[in-house]
Amino acid sequence: MHILHHKVIDCSSMTPVACSDLLLVKLLHGPTFKLRADMPTDTVHGSVTIAHNTPPNPHEIIVEIYEVDEPPAPNHHSTLKRPAPMPSEAAIRARLDLP
């Protein structure tokens, strides 16, 4: 599942990494819904890509949730795994819209 979401976020007082960490918290990133590999061999359930724009331009946030399991491959060492339960697109968007 690919979700493109736009949101005006003022992250001028923080680094882009801190801004992305805040978005991961909103998305409930954790052991059962991992959206970032911290180690090359982690199991992940999706990914987040962010274009950090300055207000009034919105950030462009792309959330990808893996729909099928995939073992490590030459182009990635992580295991890609479908989350259980699979969140809905509406639930992901609602989390991103939280203040």
N, C-alpha and C positions, 0 to 999 in steps of 0.2 A: 504494500500500500504506500503510495506517494502522496504527501499532503504538502501543498504550497500555501503558506500563510504569511500575511503581511501585518506587521504591528509596529506602531511608533513607540520606540523605546529610547530613552535618553541614557546612554551608557557612557557619557562623556567623563564621568567621575570615576570610571573603572576601566580595567583592561578588557580587551575583547574576550579573553579567557574567563574572567570573572563574570562577564555578561552571559557567555554561553553556559557557564556553571549554573547561573540563576535560572536559565531556561530549562536546563536538565532537571533541576529541582521541581519546577512547575510540571514537568512531564512525568514525574515520579520515577526518575532514573534510579535504579538500585539493582540488587542481585536478581530479582525476579523480572525486571524490565530494564535491561541494560542497553543503553543507547550509545555508549562510548567504550571502546576497548582501552583499558589502562595498561594492559600487557599484550604483546603480540598474539598470544595464544588464548586470549579470553573468549568466552562464549558471549555473543551479543545478539540482541533481539531487533536491532535496527540502528539507524544513524541519524544524526542531525547536522545539517549544513546551514550556516548563517552568513548572510551578507549584512555586515554592520553598517547601516547608514545613519547619517546625522539628521535629527528632526529638522524640518517637518517630514522628511522622507522616511518611510517605514523600513524597518529591518525586513529582509526577505528570509523566511525560515522554511527550510525543506526538511520534513520528517519522513523518513523511510522506515516502515515496519516490515520485517521479513515475513513472508507468507508461507515459505517452505524452508525446511531444514537443509543446510548445506555444510558438508564437512570442510575442513581446511583445504585450500587449493593453491596452485602456484601464485595466484595474484593476491591471496590473503591467507594469513596463518590462523585467523580466528575461525571459530565455528559460528555459523549463522543459524539462528534458531527462531522458529515461530513462537511468539509469546503465548502463554496459556494463563488466563484467557486472552484472546485477541481483542485489543481495545478498538472501539469504533472511531471512525473519522470525527464524528461529532464530539466524542469524549476528548480526543487529542486537541481539537480546536478550542474546546471549552477550557482545557488546562492552560493553553497558551494565552488565552484572553484574561486569565486571572491577573489582578493588579500586582 
